[in-house]
Amino acid sequence: MLMGEIPKLTDDENGYGPKGTSYIAHIDILEDIKNAFLSLKQIYGDKVRKANPLYASK
């Protein structure tokens, strides 16, 4: 779950926060969580789940 959710929770142009799609309020992600995600991404980078546009709100 971490590999799919952290990118969405990140408040940047690719996330769901106000700086992105604005679906959710800004969320502070703890540094330990960010570091865990980055460590896993180095090993499993191709496993980060991308949003499926077929399920986007219309």
For each residue, the residues with C-beta under 8 A, 3 or more apart:
1: 4 5
2: 5 6 33 36 37 40
3: 6 37 40 41 44 47 48 49
4: 1 7 8 48 49
5: 1 2 8 9
6: 2 3 9 10 29 33 34 37
7: 4 10 14 15 48
8: 4 5 15 16 51
9: 5 6 15 16 17 24 27 29
10: 6 7 14 15 17 20 29
11: 15 17 18 19 20 26 27
12: 15 17 19 20
13: 19 20
14: 7 10 20
15: 7 8 9 10 11 12 19 20 21
16: 8 9 20 21 22 23 24
17: 9 10 11 12 20 22 23 24 25 26 27
18: 11 22 25 26
19: 11 12 13 15
20: 10 11 12 13 14 15 16 17 23
21: 15 16
22: 16 17 18
23: 16 17 20
24: 9 16 17 27
25: 17 18
26: 11 17 18
27: 9 11 17 24
28:
29: 6 9 10 33 34
30: 33 34
31: 34 35
32: 35 36
33: 2 6 29 30 36 37
34: 6 29 30 31 37 38
35: 31 32 38 39
36: 2 32 33 39 40
37: 2 3 6 33 34 40 41
38: 34 35 41 42
39: 35 36 42 43
40: 2 3 36 37 43 44
41: 3 37 38 44 45 48
42: 38 39 45
43: 39 40
44: 3 40 41 47 48
45: 41 42 48
46:
47: 3 44
48: 3 4 7 41 44 45
49: 3 4
50:
51: 8 55 56
52: 55 56
53: 56
54:
55: 51 52
56: 51 52 53
57:
58:
